[in-house]
Amino acid sequence: MEKQLMMRINCDDLIEVDKVKRYIAIVKQIRKLQVVINKDGVMMTTINASQEFIKTNPALNELNKLTKTLIALEKSIKFEMMDVPVITEDEEKDNDEPNVSDLY
């Protein structure tokens, strides 16, 4: 992922390079939080002395905060335009997968 992002920015601009590195670090943290949420569940049972109650997983709040930060950071990164290859109809027909219209 890092190489793909670095190819889309001006690598001589150290601020942009730092933003991409922070972006990647946040993505890694989000993935770790998602693993914890998948393992422990969205709701957790908390036992406090003789009390037992169910509450939301605290990792959800952290996930939401990091996601908002990630979106804001992504918007601030000055991505350069990429050359996207144009696919002609002849090249599309070489694909063995059915078209959406073939499925109905």
N, C-alpha and C positions, 0 to 999 in steps of 0.2 A: 504494500500500500504506500509506503514511504516514497519509493521510486516513482510511482505513478503521480503522486501529488507534487513531488519535487520537479517533475518534468513540466508541470503546468504553471510554475511560478518563475519569477526572475531569481535565480539562485545567488546573484550578486547582491540582492537586497536582503541584508541580514535580518531585518525585522520580519519580512515575509517567511524566511527560513525558520525563524523562531516560532512564528505562528503555526507553521505546519508541524513542527516538532511538538508543540503544545497540543495541537489538534490530535496527533497520533497518540500522545500520552493519555488524553481524555478518552479516546476511543478504547484504549486498552483497559482503563478503569471501568468504563461502561460495560465492557464484556465481562470483567470480573464480577461486577455487581449483578449482571444478568445470570451468571452461573450460580451465585449465592441465592438469588431469588428463585431460580428454577429448583434448586436443591431444597431450600427451606420453605418455599411457598410464599404466596402473597400475604397470607394471614399467619400469625404466629401465636402460640399459646405461651403466656408469661405466667410464671409461678412466683408469687411474692409472699413468703411465709405461708399463711394458711389460705391466701387468696389465689385464685386462678382466673385469668381473663384472656380474651383473645384481642389482639391488636394487629394493625398492619405492620408488615415487615419494614423496619427502619431503612433498609436498603432502597426501598421505593422512593423515599424522599431524596436520598442522595442521587439516585438514578435520574430523577426529574431535574434536580439542580444541574447535574453534569450535562444533561441533554440540552437544557437551555443555554448553558455556557458554550457547548459545542456548536449549536446553531448560530449563536452570535459571533463566535470565532470564525466559523465557515463563511459568514457573510462579509467579514472584514478582510479575508484573504483575497488578494488581487490575482485571481486566476487569469492566465493568458488563454486566448482562444486556441482550441485544438483543431487540426485539420481532420475532419471526419470523412472517411471515404464514402463516395456516393455509390449506392448499390443499384445497378440497373435491373430491369425486370428479368432479363436473361439470366443474370447471376442468381436472382431469387429463386428461379425455377430449378436450379441445381440442388436446392435443399430438399431432402427427402421427407421433411416434416410436412404435415397437412396444413393448408391454409385454414383460417378461421371459417371461411365460407364452406370448406369441405366437411366441417364437423356438424353442419346443420342440414 
